[in-house]
Amino acid sequence: MGRIFKAILTLVILGALAVVGFAYFGDMSPESSEQTVEITLPGGTSGN
């Protein structure tokens, strides 16, 4: 019976560490910035 409690306690600790790790590292989205590039298409109209 003691092994079951140790296994449950180990799983609870690992689950808590996983939640903390996800909370810390989960939102690692890159910073976005607007970029503009002017292009000239062949056969297109000129900007005059």
N, C-alpha and C positions, 0 to 999 in steps of 0.2 A: 504494500500500500504506500510505503514511503517513496518508492520509485515513481509512482504516478504523480505525487505531489511535486517531486523534483522536476519531472518532465513538464508539468503544467507551469511551474514557476519559471523554468527556463524559457518556455514559449512566451510567457507573459513579458519577461525581460527582453527577449529578442523582438517581440512585437512593439514594445515601448521604444526600443532603440530604432526600429524601422520607422516609426511615426516621427520621432524627433529628427532622424536623418532626412526624411522626406520633407518635413517642414523647413529644414535648414537649406537643403539643396534642391528642392522641388521646383522653385521658381527661378530658373537660371536662363530666362529668355534674353536674347541679345537686345541691346539698345537699338532702336530703329531711328533712322534719319532719312530725310528725303534727299534724293539725288536726281539731278536732271542732266541729260546728255542730249546735245543737239546733233541731229543726224540729217544727212542729205540723201534723199531717195533718188535713184536714177529715173529720169523722165518726169520728175515732179516739178511743181511750179516753184519759181524762185520767190524769195521773201521780199522782193522789191515792191 
